[in-house]
Amino acid sequence: MSARPSRRQFLKAAAALSGSLLVADSIFEARSLEVRHLTLDAPSLPPALDGLRIAHLTDLHLPCAAADRAAEAIEAEGVDLVVVTGDTIQRRPRRLELVTPFMLRARGRRGTFAVRGNNDHWSRVGEPSLAQAYADAGATLLDNSSAVVHYNGADLQIIGLDDPSVGTPDLARALKDADRTLPSIWLVHSPGYIDRIDPVAWHLPRAIAIFAGHTHGGQIRGPGCTPYTPPGSGRFKSGWYEAPLGPAYISRGVGTSVIPFRFLCQPELPIFTLRRRTAT
């Protein structure tokens, strides 16, 4: 007859099992996806833009299981615009060949726009090559530049900045061809830079919204706390914030960085519906 395990052996076995379950749960969470339907209230919105829907992708870090789920959701939702706020590819391996087929699945009906993140820079894939990969899928990489979307007889401007943490955001260049009278949405990867944009100095109207990523929402969180966010995050973690330029939404993103785990921080795909009314 085998001897009964000691209390110490039992506790060690329980701890090992708990650790294994925690890792398994973290891997499962990293592969899941929360599709969030949010309303973006803007009292200055032209009536014709009321109801326009925008899906916000960020930190895809292709290849990524959760990114596949995000593409499926975008296809099913039939959104008008898709915006991608950087880190589409990994630093290593730099799988540029994955960008075009993914974006062919995850396109907006009226347009798809992206900016670069720190991993896009670190991958050493040149801006022309990344821009071409997007263009081959009918998408546009905004590198300190702007674009205008025509919808229902009205115009919505998208302004995209290079990544502030390792790139060179250039407001003067981004605004060179921009129309300051148009309602605008801003895209940037690292959100800490948002607080450095002075709308008074640059004579900028209030943005409809600023979308950013980079933080991964902390990726590994504790109950009620976010122990770590990467450099360039500033005060931002995830969700809505008020900034001098306007309301900012920081997405938890889709992929993972450094380790392929998430804990208490599920990947997300926020989908916004623009509404012409005052926020309450």
C-alpha atoms as one frame of an Amber mdcrd trajectory, in Angstrom:
protein
   0.000   0.000   0.000   1.431   3.428  -0.932   1.949   5.973   1.790  -0.373
   8.949   1.970   1.256  12.164   0.744   2.417  14.582   3.407   0.805  17.985
   3.851   3.878  19.607   2.288   3.718  17.291  -0.735   0.018  17.976  -1.100
   0.567  21.756  -0.991   3.389  21.524  -3.554   1.207  19.471  -5.871  -1.713
  21.892  -5.411   0.559  24.862  -6.138   1.924  23.181  -9.275  -1.601  22.372
 -10.463  -2.785  25.913  -9.748   0.176  27.311 -11.663  -0.547  25.055 -14.618
  -4.212  26.043 -14.615  -3.249  29.731 -14.411  -0.937  29.422 -17.414  -3.570
  27.481 -19.369  -6.198  30.089 -18.529  -3.827  32.916 -19.531  -3.150  31.249
 -22.881  -6.890  30.744 -23.458  -7.597  34.374 -22.555  -4.948  35.605 -25.010
  -6.698  33.664 -27.802 -10.181  34.973 -26.964 -11.724  38.278 -28.040 -14.248
  40.706 -26.600 -16.176  42.616 -29.254 -17.328  45.857 -27.619 -20.092  47.995
 -29.126 -19.653  51.596 -27.992 -21.364  54.878 -28.768 -19.236  57.904 -29.605
 -21.265  61.025 -28.869 -20.225  64.194 -30.701 -22.479  67.272 -30.612 -20.529
  68.877 -33.494 -20.963  65.856 -35.760 -22.603  66.639 -39.127 -26.043  64.959
 -39.232 -25.007  62.920 -42.289 -22.268  61.174 -40.260 -24.675  60.043 -37.552
 -24.623  56.258 -37.442 -21.230  55.754 -39.101 -19.488  52.714 -37.559 -15.746
  52.412 -36.901 -13.826  49.309 -35.814 -10.559  49.977 -33.978  -7.783  47.405
 -34.326  -4.453  47.730 -32.565  -1.463  45.632 -31.498  -2.262  42.751 -33.814
   1.292  41.363 -33.616   0.577  39.044 -36.536   0.339  36.052 -36.540  -2.230
  35.970 -33.756  -5.229  33.725 -33.032  -7.257  36.586 -31.570  -6.560  38.620
 -34.740  -8.290  35.930 -36.785 -11.339  36.294 -34.530 -11.208  40.064 -34.979
 -11.190  39.708 -38.778 -14.179  37.374 -38.592 -16.041  39.872 -36.382 -15.324
  42.777 -38.735 -16.528  40.750 -41.708 -19.718  39.853 -39.845 -20.355  43.398
 -38.588 -19.887  45.134 -41.933 -18.423  48.319 -40.401 -17.929  51.481 -42.434
 -14.355  52.231 -41.371 -11.503  50.238 -39.885  -8.629  52.056 -38.162  -5.427
  50.292 -37.106  -3.273  52.052 -34.519   0.028  50.274 -34.994   2.041  47.150
 -34.181   0.460  45.216 -37.007   3.544  42.999 -37.229   5.949  41.603 -34.667
   9.501  42.687 -34.081  10.440  39.019 -34.589   9.476  37.224 -36.723   8.672
  40.093 -39.063   5.887  38.520 -41.105   5.152  41.323 -43.550   3.518  38.813
 -45.908   0.643  38.410 -43.425  -0.491  42.046 -43.598  -2.207  42.034 -47.005
  -4.276  38.840 -46.563  -5.316  39.879 -43.066  -6.397  43.366 -44.123  -8.310
  41.941 -47.086 -10.493  40.235 -44.463 -10.609  43.151 -42.018 -11.557  46.075
 -44.254 -14.086  48.814 -43.745 -16.741  49.318 -46.407 -15.769  52.990 -46.817
 -12.079  52.808 -45.958  -9.284  51.328 -43.862  -6.510  53.439 -42.334  -3.450
  52.573 -40.269  -0.447  54.105 -38.519   2.853  52.550 -37.430   3.723  51.373
 -33.930   7.014  50.672 -32.191   7.127  47.023 -33.345   6.494  48.078 -36.928
   9.630  50.224 -36.609  11.651  47.610 -34.730  10.875  45.013 -37.405  13.007
  47.110 -39.782  10.357  46.851 -42.457  10.563  50.152 -44.316   7.582  52.486
 -44.439   7.208  52.081 -48.243   7.055  48.281 -47.922   4.484  48.389 -45.126
   2.471  51.022 -46.984   2.444  48.811 -50.079   1.282  45.788 -48.067  -1.648
  47.857 -46.835  -2.330  49.326 -50.286  -2.484  45.839 -51.799  -5.463  45.249
 -49.503  -7.115  48.571 -50.342  -5.960  50.191 -47.074  -3.961  53.381 -46.450
  -0.978  53.817 -44.130  -0.994  57.353 -42.745   2.547  58.443 -41.905   2.136
  61.946 -40.473  -0.583  62.579 -43.013  -4.336  62.873 -43.395  -7.129  61.461
 -45.534 -10.784  62.272 -46.066 -13.617  59.745 -46.064 -16.824  60.569 -47.935
 -19.940  59.176 -46.285 -23.595  59.922 -46.911 -22.767  63.280 -48.508 -20.451
  64.438 -45.694 -16.706  64.275 -45.022 -14.786  62.812 -42.098 -11.058  63.449
 -41.810  -8.564  60.872 -40.490  -5.231  62.216 -39.208  -2.472  59.680 -38.545
   0.797  60.212 -36.666   3.976  58.160 -36.661   4.690  56.251 -33.438   5.871
  58.653 -30.712   7.911  56.120 -28.708  10.451  55.140 -31.396   9.319  57.016
 -34.506   8.936  60.710 -35.342   5.459  62.179 -34.999   5.328  65.404 -37.026
   2.251  67.542 -36.440   3.251  70.151 -39.021   3.558  67.494 -41.709   0.381
  65.698 -40.625  -1.615  68.926 -40.785  -0.063  70.242 -43.997  -2.909  69.069
 -46.214  -5.532  68.723 -43.483  -8.728  70.743 -43.444  -9.213  72.158 -39.933
 -12.900  72.762 -40.619 -13.685  69.053 -41.020 -14.663  66.735 -38.167 -11.563
  64.675 -37.466 -10.464  61.420 -35.889  -6.820  61.087 -34.863  -4.756  57.884
 -34.864  -1.544  57.315 -32.894   0.067  54.228 -31.418   1.654  55.267 -28.097
  -0.948  57.275 -26.148   1.390  59.270 -23.893   1.912  61.680 -26.790  -1.764
  62.642 -26.789  -1.256  64.937 -23.797   1.520  66.760 -25.664  -0.741  67.939
 -28.493  -1.721  71.538 -27.738  -4.875  72.298 -29.748  -4.638  76.033 -28.969
  -1.079  76.365 -30.254  -1.943  74.447 -33.427  -5.366  76.100 -33.896  -7.116
  72.742 -33.823 -10.824  72.168 -33.257 -11.874  69.500 -30.811 -11.387  66.030
 -32.281 -14.304  63.654 -32.581 -11.975  61.086 -30.971  -8.340  60.025 -30.666
  -7.669  56.286 -30.961  -4.505  54.639 -29.617  -3.163  51.305 -28.375   0.331
  50.227 -27.236  -0.572  49.607 -23.575  -2.214  46.194 -24.151  -4.320  47.290
 -21.170  -1.417  46.049 -19.059  -1.735  42.522 -20.547  -1.054  40.870 -17.153
  -3.243  42.537 -14.540  -4.182  41.962 -10.949  -7.629  42.435  -9.414  -8.314
  46.149  -9.704  -4.753  47.070 -10.699  -2.502  47.390 -13.740   1.080  46.804
 -12.528   2.843  47.634 -15.798   2.393  49.503 -19.052   5.201  49.999 -21.601
   7.177  53.242 -22.000   5.228  55.740 -24.057   1.916  54.925 -22.351   1.905
  57.995 -20.119  -1.093  58.094 -17.789  -3.134  55.882 -20.085  -4.052  52.230
 -19.524  -7.296  51.348 -21.324 -10.720  52.794 -22.040 -11.916  56.378 -22.302
  -9.878  59.425 -21.234 -10.314  63.140 -21.655  -7.385  64.918 -23.334  -6.818
  68.534 -24.436  -7.541  67.603 -28.065 -10.681  65.595 -27.269 -11.869  62.209
 -25.998  -9.288  59.427 -26.315  -9.981  55.707 -26.410  -7.085  53.400 -25.568
  -7.754  49.839 -26.681  -6.394  46.766 -24.889  -5.511  45.526 -28.355  -5.647
  42.106 -29.912  -2.239  40.456 -29.678   0.386  39.984 -26.976   3.913  41.295
 -26.471   6.989  39.560 -24.996   4.990  36.636 -23.562   1.952  34.999 -25.228
  -0.252  35.388 -22.136  -2.998  37.678 -20.909  -4.519  37.659 -17.449  -7.617
  39.635 -16.410  -7.076  41.577 -19.635  -8.955  40.021 -22.537  -8.136  41.149
 -26.104 -10.716  43.557 -27.449 -12.202  44.849 -30.672 -14.093  48.087 -29.971
 -16.682  49.098 -32.567 -17.910  52.684 -32.307 -21.127  54.163 -33.638 -20.963
  57.932 -34.160 -23.930  59.824 -32.742 -24.738  63.530 -33.050 -25.723  64.243
 -29.477 -24.202  65.608 -26.311 -22.458  63.013 -24.123 -24.120  62.417 -20.748
